[in-house]
């Protein structure tokens, strides 16, 4: 647990319905950090695991609709992700062709953005005039900030432990961006003690989870988006949840969406310039330094926002 190394591995075979992708860039997701630092997967893990965010070029296709030379975003399920390998064989249904209108390193962010779009589309909300609070400003939390503001939220109030992440969130439209330790009092002060009408928990930690209820106004909606740290229980007061008439949704699985429409929309947003992801791409390291990259993403050293791997 806690160790990722770069080793030689054979090129995987390609089955019917699959494509072989030569990875250009991969990025480290919070769920990858969970898998490496907080859980005990079988040892050794398959080559390229746990990465599940990447872009690359098709070099062999046994799937109609894809040809060698196509540039693609890969969106495999996290458990099947092999995106930290130079070559990965995956179903064509887990690939989206990319336009040539934006750098591949930018279009890589469409994977995470697509999951956030999917979460919001799964439970449409009328946000006009609503204060929204977002706990955590990693890439997912930052994308929630952008989309909630775009959807008409009156104010988007956010928190994180990283000043660099808070600065990026302000660029995306956050009206209040404060250190995580000050977030509870800050939200209550900003809302006159009522709390937020929508609360997004984008961290998944036991430390942050109770705050999602504390920040919610009576009758509010909560989105639990952050991946749980492990299979253990989380602190939860059902009495408080019930008596304050709260509604909560936990949502993942954008990879199962018919047509992968949320990911496709994310690609269009980035390629069309609707969102500027360039400041998010703070660090890109070669695959030979993948262990260092994971440590940087985990510890947030050097003001790391999104840490990517280049092949």
Buried (B, 14 or more C-beta within 10 A) or exposed (E): EEEBEBEEEEBBEBEEEBBBBBBBBBBBBBBBBBBBBBEEEEEEBBBBBBBBBBBBBBBBBBBEEBEEEBBBBBBBBBEBBBBBBBBBBBBBBBBBBBEEEBBBBBBBBBBBBBBBBBBBBBEEBEBEEBBBBBBBBBBBBBBBBBBBBBBEBEBBBBBBEBEBBBBBBBBBBBBBBBEBEEBBEBBBEBBEEBBBBBBBBBBBBBEBBBBBBBBBBEEBBBBBBBBBBEEEEEEEEEEEBEEBEBBBBEBBEBBEBEEBBBBBBBBEBBBEEEBEBEBBBBBBBEBEBBBBBBBBBBEBEEEBBBBBBBB
